[in-house]
Amino acid sequence: MRWWDIDQVLELEKELFPEDTWSRGMFWSELAHSRGPNATRRYVVAEEDGRIVGYAGLAATGEQGDIQTIAVARDHWGSGLGSRLLAELLRAATDFECTEVLLECRVDNVRAQKLYERFGFEPIGFRRGYYQPGNVDALVMRLSDPAASVTPVTPVGPVPPATEDDGVEGTETHG
Ligand SMILES: CC(C)(COP(=O)(O)OP(=O)(O)OC[C@H]1O[C@@H](n2cnc3c(N)ncnc32)[C@H](O)[C@@H]1OP(=O)(O)O)[C@@H](O)C(=O)NCCC(=O)NCCS
């Protein structure tokens, strides 16, 4: 993703995240950290015939990667594009030498959770009232060893129960 993509990205952002839309400034700020030798971000877009139909971003802090956002145009859902974007972020996490990747996801976003589970993410806790307004909880999910999960894996057996975590810190992410 480059700065000239932001207009199209914002259109998708407003439609797909109507309650916690990122501003233009947030995308500018993220992209400012995505270039050069000290880059800590990787943002990608998926384009079809000049139209942006998906985007995703990862932040790396030391050995921890965070999925900042991931989104696919509604008319492309179920085509495997979400999986391709997530795989690209996990490749980036591997390049940043992250040993784990974390994300927050609305507890009611079952579709996204299924996508993450297919790549081996496991629920590790909740952040109460993370998404404002609306006071919606976030499910925190974690993937250890992103290098081993750049292709989806089918989870075997039940995933461990999530635990409580009331601490809300940092930028509100939707990935
Ligand atoms: C979550 C989101 C990114 C998923 O994107 P997607 O492109 O639909 O993801 P995929 O196509 O890879 O996978 C979704 C489904 O398509 C199926 N699928 C994957 N590849 C496929 C293919 N080649 N052909 C047909 N179906 C396929 C998957 O099995 C999956 O089915 P499931 O719902 O039963 O698990 C998308 O729904 C979205 O943008 N949602 C709104 C924003 C959002 O909530 N982002 C996440 C915030 S935490």
The ligand as a Tripos MOL2 file, in Angstrom:
@<TRIPOS>MOLECULE
LIG
   48    50     1     0     0
SMALL
NO_CHARGES

@<TRIPOS>ATOM
      1 C1        -12.6950  -11.5030    7.3410 C.3       1 LIG1
      2 C2        -12.4240  -11.3220    5.8390 C.3       1 LIG1
      3 C3        -11.1160  -10.5530    5.6770 C.3       1 LIG1
      4 C4        -12.2940  -12.7000    5.1820 C.3       1 LIG1
      5 O1        -11.9770  -12.5070    3.8170 O.3       1 LIG1
      6 P1        -12.3340  -13.6270    2.7130 P.3       1 LIG1
      7 O2        -11.7020  -13.1960    1.4530 O.co2     1 LIG1
      8 O3        -13.7870  -13.8890    2.7180 O.co2     1 LIG1
      9 O4        -11.5350  -14.8780    3.3040 O.3       1 LIG1
     10 P2        -11.3420  -16.2950    2.5960 P.3       1 LIG1
     11 O5        -12.0670  -16.3620    1.3000 O.co2     1 LIG1
     12 O6         -9.8960  -16.5710    2.5710 O.co2     1 LIG1
     13 O7        -12.0120  -17.2720    3.5970 O.3       1 LIG1
     14 C5        -13.3490  -17.1000    3.9030 C.3       1 LIG1
     15 C6        -14.1480  -18.3310    3.4690 C.3       1 LIG1
     16 O8        -13.9960  -18.6300    2.1080 O.3       1 LIG1
     17 C7        -13.6320  -20.0170    1.9280 C.3       1 LIG1
     18 N1        -12.6780  -20.0990    0.8430 N.ar      1 LIG1
     19 C8        -11.3390  -19.8940    0.9400 C.ar      1 LIG1
     20 N2        -10.7810  -20.0890   -0.2670 N.ar      1 LIG1
     21 C9        -11.7800  -20.3780   -1.1280 C.ar      1 LIG1
     22 C10       -11.8340  -20.6690   -2.5070 C.ar      1 LIG1
     23 N3        -10.7150  -20.7010   -3.2590 N.pl3     1 LIG1
     24 N4        -13.0290  -20.9050   -3.0550 N.ar      1 LIG1
     25 C11       -14.1430  -20.8660   -2.3130 C.ar      1 LIG1
     26 N5        -14.1580  -20.6150   -1.0030 N.ar      1 LIG1
     27 C12       -12.9940  -20.3810   -0.4180 C.ar      1 LIG1
     28 C13       -13.0110  -20.3900    3.1980 C.3       1 LIG1
     29 O9        -13.1700  -21.7710    3.4480 O.3       1 LIG1
     30 C14       -13.7740  -19.5550    4.1810 C.3       1 LIG1
     31 O10       -14.9550  -20.2280    4.4930 O.3       1 LIG1
     32 P3        -15.4420  -20.2790    5.9570 P.3       1 LIG1
     33 O11       -16.1800  -18.9870    6.1700 O.co2     1 LIG1
     34 O12       -16.3330  -21.4540    6.0020 O.co2     1 LIG1
     35 O13       -14.2190  -20.4090    6.8240 O.co2     1 LIG1
     36 C15       -13.6020  -10.5700    5.1500 C.3       1 LIG1
     37 O14       -14.7910  -11.2460    5.4450 O.3       1 LIG1
     38 C16       -13.7310   -9.1050    5.5690 C.2       1 LIG1
     39 O15       -13.1030   -8.2210    4.9950 O.2       1 LIG1
     40 N6        -14.5920   -8.8220    6.5750 N.am      1 LIG1
     41 C17       -14.8570   -7.4280    7.0030 C.3       1 LIG1
     42 C18       -13.6470   -6.8430    7.6760 C.3       1 LIG1
     43 C19       -13.2220   -7.6900    8.8480 C.2       1 LIG1
     44 O16       -14.0500   -8.1280    9.6200 O.2       1 LIG1
     45 N7        -11.8910   -7.8800    8.9800 N.am      1 LIG1
     46 C20       -11.3220   -8.6600   10.0700 C.3       1 LIG1
     47 C21       -11.2260   -7.8460   11.3100 C.3       1 LIG1
     48 S1        -10.7140   -8.8100   12.7090 S.3       1 LIG1
@<TRIPOS>BOND
     1     1     2 1
     2     2     3 1
     3     2     4 1
     4     2    36 1
     5     4     5 1
     6     5     6 1
     7     6     7 2
     8     6     8 1
     9     6     9 1
    10     9    10 1
    11    10    11 2
    12    10    12 1
    13    10    13 1
    14    13    14 1
    15    14    15 1
    16    15    16 1
    17    15    30 1
    18    16    17 1
    19    17    18 1
    20    17    28 1
    21    18    19 ar
    22    18    27 ar
    23    19    20 ar
    24    20    21 ar
    25    21    22 ar
    26    21    27 ar
    27    22    23 1
    28    22    24 ar
    29    24    25 ar
    30    25    26 ar
    31    26    27 ar
    32    28    29 1
    33    28    30 1
    34    30    31 1
    35    31    32 1
    36    32    33 2
    37    32    34 1
    38    32    35 1
    39    36    37 1
    40    36    38 1
    41    38    39 2
    42    38    40 1
    43    40    41 1
    44    41    42 1
    45    42    43 1
    46    43    44 2
    47    43    45 1
    48    45    46 1
    49    46    47 1
    50    47    48 1
@<TRIPOS>SUBSTRUCTURE
     1 LIG1         1 GROUP 0 **** ****
